[in-house]
């Protein structure tokens, strides 16, 4: 049976992670609505990801240019394709990720680089340019960050304080492969007093049910 929902965890913090624990609420609400659906979890910190090195890059361009690849390149490419196909098989996605240095954790970036492959979830031609291959699929994004990077907090995008590369990157990547972002939860700021943090987390839990409905 195919996977209906895939939860991609990008925090190494376990249940102490604000993004993971909130995303688990989304997944739990989804399970309640769809008890017969297959729900799987992938923690990018537990995966044996092949290096995206010179061999992998050469294999990628051999595929794009329909050139022959070496045996080493073929083996490296086959590992990446298997991980990509496991990702592509899902119909719905929940991503949970903290902000690291204004962006995403390097391990999530590594996973994204591996799963985003020509012929698997995107294509290119001289006539049509880039084309997504996963239309009709949907995703919910659950973020956490020590600071408050909301538009309400920083209404002008030119503000030096509003340098958020976490959310725009995820939205653009998913758009590139054809996955629609249906909703987002931002658990932030986490670097605050205990009482306010409890309120922020509770707000995230409350929104989780609405997000699950949209998936």
N, C-alpha and C positions, 0 to 999 in steps of 0.2 A: 504494500500500500504506500502511495506517495505521501510525502510530508506536506501537511497543510500549513503548518506554522513552524518557522525556524527562529529560535532566539539566539542571536549572536552576542556573546558576552565579551566585552573588551576591557574589563577592569580585573586586575589580579587580586582585588580585595575581598572576594567572597561575599558573604552576607553582610559584612561591614561596609560594603560598597553602596553608596547612595543610589547610583544609577542601576546597579544590578537588583537591589532589593525592590526598587520602584518598578522596574521592568517585570520582575516576578509577579507583581500584582496585576499587570496587564495580561501576562500569560495565564495566570490563575482565572481571571475573569473570562478570558477567551475559552479556556477549558470548560468552564461552567456552561457557556453558550453552545459549545461544540464538543460534547463529551466523546463523540465518535471520531474526532479528527486526530491525526497523528501529529504530535507536537514534539519537536526535538530541540536540543540545546547544543550549541557549539561554543566552547570557551577557547578563544584564540591563543590563550597562554598554554593550553594543553596540546595543541596541534603540532605535529611534526611537519613543519612547512619547509619545502625546498627553498634553497637560496634563489633569490631573483638576481642572478649574477650574469656574467658575460655569456655563459652557456645558455641560460634561459632567454636572454635577450636575442641571441643569435637564432634560437629555435623559434621565437616569436616572429622574427622577420622572415624566417624561412617559410613559415605558414602564410604570412601576409603576402609574400611575393611568390608563393607556390614553388619555392625552390626545394631541392633535396636537403635534408638535414643529416648530420652525423648521428651515429648510434648513441653517443652521449647526449646530444641535444634531444633526440627522440625520447630517451629515457626520462630526462628532466621534464620535458614537455608533458609526457604521459602522467607524471605525478601531479603536475599542476592541473591538467585536464580533469583528473579524477576528483580533485578538491573542488574545482569549479563546477563540475556537473552535480556534485552533492549539494552545493549551494543553490544552483539553478533549479533543482528539483522541487524546491519549496514553492508554495503559492503565496504565502504571507510571511512577513519578516518582522521581528522586533529586534532592534539594536540597542544595546545599553553601553554607554561609554562615558568615561570622565574626560574632562578637558586637561590636557597636558601641554604646558607651555603654549597656550592659546590655540592648540590644535588637537589632534587625536593621538592616542597612544601608538607608539611605533609598531607594536605588535599587530594592531588592527590595520595599520597601513600595509604591513607585510601581507596580511591575509587578503586585503583588497587587491593588492598587486598580483597575487597568485590567482584569485578567482576571476579577475577581469580579463578575459581572454578573447581574442578575435575568433569568430566562428562559434563561440560558446554563448556569450551574452551581448556581443556587439559585432558589427561587420563594417567594412569600408569598401567602397567602390569609387572609381573615378566619376561615375555618372551621378551617384547619390550621396557620396561622402559617408559620414558616420551614420549608422543606423542601430538603434537599440533592438535587442532580440528577446527582451523579457516584458513585452507589453501586457497590461492587464494585471500585473502583480502589484501588491501593496505592501507598505512598510510603515511602522511606527518607530519613532526615534526617542529614546530616553537619555537625556544628557545630565551630567552633573558638572559643577564648576565651583571653585572656591569663591570666585567673585561673581557679581551680578552683571551679566552681559545682555540683559534684556533691552529691547528697544525703548521701553519706558524709562529705564535707568539712563540710557544714552540715546536720546532722541535724534541726535545728528550723527549720521554715519561717518562724518569727517572727524568726529571727536577722537582724540588720541587714545582715550580710554576704551573706545569701542573697537577693539582689534580681536574679533572673534573669528577664528578660522576653523573652529570645530563644526559648527552647524552648516555654514555654506559649503564646506567640503563634502559632507555627507549628502546634502541635498543634490549637489551637482553630480556626484558619482552615481547616485541612484537614478537620477534623470538620464544620465548617459547610457545606462543599461536598460532603461525602460520601466523602472519600478516607481510607482507613485507614492509619495510620502503623504499619508492621510492625516497624520497628527504628530505632535511632538510634546514631550514633557521635559521641562528644564528644572532640575532640582538645584536651586541656587539662590543665594550664596550659601555654601556649606561652611565657609569660614566665618562663623557668626556665633552669637551666644546660644546656649542650649535650648532655651525656650523658643526662640525664633526658628532655629533649625527644626525643632519638632513640628512647628506649624507648617514650615515649608514641605517637610516630608509628608505630613498629613494631606496637604493640598495635592501633592503628587499622587498619593493613594486614591484620593477622591476622583481625580481626573482619569486614573487608570481604567476605570470601568467604561467611561465614555470613549476612551481610545480603543478599547477592545471591541466596542460596538462598531466602530468605523472600519476595523480590520475585516 
